Amino acid sequence: MNGTTAHPPTNPTPTHTQPSTSNLAGITSLTQAQHKFCLSTLRNLKKSKDARPFLAPVDIVAMNIPHYPEIITHPMDLSTIEDKLNCSNPAKPDPNPEKPRYQTAEQFIADVRLVFSNCIKFNGPDHAISVMGRRLEELFDKSIKNLPPPEEPKPVPVKKAPPPAPAPIPTPITTAPVKQRVPRRPSTSTPVIRRNESISAGGSRPKREIHPPPSKDLPYADAPKKSRKARAAKDNLNAEQLRFCSKLLGDLHRKQHWTIASPFYEPVGTYGRILGSGGIFLTLLFIDYVSLNIPSYPKIIKEPMDLSTMRKKLDNHEYSNAQAFFSDFKLMIRNCFHFNPAGTPVNMAGIELQRVFDDKWKNLPQPKPHAYDDDMDAEDDDSEDDNHHRALFVFT
């Protein structure tokens, strides 16, 4: 990922997560319906624009806040809560007993509120991050009102002992009379042997005619050629999807997307431009690892990617299909999140750019249904021809 890292405003998310609930062994009262509701509520919170400072733990080194652990003794963030929820699924709990999890829905609610209370405690009630936290907490309060109630334990039915089986009535033992075998009389008849007159006259039995087996080859020399409609339709769809990728890349270079897309226009180590007021480029800067004070960038990011490299690969026909273009874009976004901590300007720009890209990617051309119908008709015609030839072969 490209771009510089900056120190964002502090937020109440932790550097080292500590479970706020006990992980003692016991029967959990968190029902399947409550678990599903809590997980859905948390994911809706993470989609809010106010949730960005609370998505991941705070990096106290990158943000230069070494006093954070002294003030916040029990840190918490939304990603840690999601991990604990995933381990708490009643239908499929995590097999590792050391991982923290929720035994009740109240423990989940307490962790979410701990995120916002830590925020106000560290930043103060008037800080911009605290204002975002209060808005997010209001959204949480509206949603948590619909939490399903806990299930009442069902009484265990008492199994009644089956009545004893009646004693079997003894039956008298009777012996069947043994039949004596009558010895078979020996046969005195002689079997009659019928012989052909030609054989009795000294002649030999006539030989049967030998017919060669029918040929297994088809009656035609060359196999019928299959329809090429499927391949032609696939090639046309692939070209149309690549043209869509080129148009999408052009849209990301428009002025309306400059704020979120400009850190990704060029690779790290090349020239970059700064956009001034009125849409005029003010100056041209040389960007490299030393001037950006990020000499560790090539050691962390092994496969760099940017929009200009994707444009070159697209123009040089290096993408065999639209999926390869999609994979390069996702690689660029992963590099961004890997190098830039959560809450930094470049990380937040990557989140917004990914959202814009995903919305546009929904319009990717898809195969038409009637194309598959034509292919099926062609295959049916081929199979009918094969059956016709086999029928001719059987009856000839």
VENDAFEN-V997861 format. One record per pair of residues at least 6 apart in sequence whose ideal C-beta (glycine too) atoms are under 8 Angstrom apart, sorted by the first residue. I is the first residue (numbers start at 1). J is the second residue. Records with the same first field share a line. If there is no record, write none. Layout:
# VENDAFEN-V997861
I=J  J
This chain:
# VENDAFEN-V997861
1=264  301  304  332  333  334  335  336  337  338  339  340  346  350
2=263  264  266  267  268  304  306  335  336  346
3=263  264  268  336  340  345  346  349
4=292  294  346
5=62  294  339  340  341  344  346
6=344  345  346
7=62  63  64  344
8=53  63  341  343  344  345
9=53  123  127  128  129  343
10=58  63  65  68  122  123  129
11=53  54  58  119  122  123  129  133  343
12=54  58  72  75  76  77  115  116  117  118  119  120  121  122  123  129  133
13=53  54  55  56  57  58  75  76  77  78  115  118  342
14=57  58  72  75  76  77  80
15=57  58  59  60  68  69  75
16=57  69  75
17=57  75  76  77  80
18=74  75
19=84  100
20=74  76  107  110  111  114
21=84  100  102  103  107  110  111
22=103
23=97  98  99  100  101
25=97
26=103
28=88  90  101  102  103  104
29=103  104  150
30=88  90  102  103  104  105  108
31=90  148  150  151
32=89  90  91
33=148  151
34=105  147  148  150
35=85  88  89  90
37=146  147  148
38=85  102  105  108  147
39=82  85  86
41=140  143  144
42=78  81  82  85  112
43=82
44=139  143
45=51  78  112  136  139  140  143
46=55  78  82
48=136  139
50=132  133  135  136  139
51=78  136
52=342  343  348  351
53=119  129  132  133  342  343
54=77  78  115  119  133  136
55=77  78  79  342
56=77  79  341  342  343
57=75  77  79  80
58=65  68  75  77
59=341
60=66  68  69
62=341
63=341
68=75  122
69=75
71=121  122
72=118  121  122
74=114  118
75=118
76=111  114  115  118
77=115
78=115
80=111
81=108  111  112  115
83=99
84=99  100  101  102  108  111
85=102  108
86=94
87=93  94  96  99  100  101
88=101  102  103
93=101
94=101
102=108  111
105=147  150
109=144
112=140
113=137
115=133
116=133  134  136  137
119=129  130  133
120=130  133
123=129  130
124=130
196=205
198=204  205  206
199=205
214=393
218=389  393
219=389  392  393
220=389
224=382  385  386
226=378  379  382
227=374  375  378  379  381  382
229=371  374  375  378
230=371  375  378
233=367  368  371  374  375
234=367
237=365  367
238=320  321  322
240=365
241=321  322  364  365
242=314  319  321  322  325
244=322  363  364  365
245=314  319  322  325
246=314
248=357  360  361
249=307  310  311  314
251=257  360
252=261  307  353  356  357
253=261  265  307
255=279
257=353  356
258=275
259=349
260=349  352  353  356
261=307  349  353
262=275
263=336  346  349  350
264=306  307  332  336  349  350  353
265=272  306  307  308
266=272  287  306  308
267=304  306  308  309
268=287  288  289  292  294  297  304  306
269=287  288  289
270=287
271=284  285  286  287
272=284  285  287
273=281  283  284  285
274=281  282  283  285
275=281  282
276=282
289=295  297  298
294=339
297=339
298=304
300=338  339
301=335  338  339
303=331  335
304=335
305=328  329  331  332  335
306=332
307=332
309=328
310=325  328  329  332
313=319  328
314=325
319=325
322=364
326=361
329=357
333=350  353  354
336=346  347  349  350
337=347  350
340=346  347  350
341=347
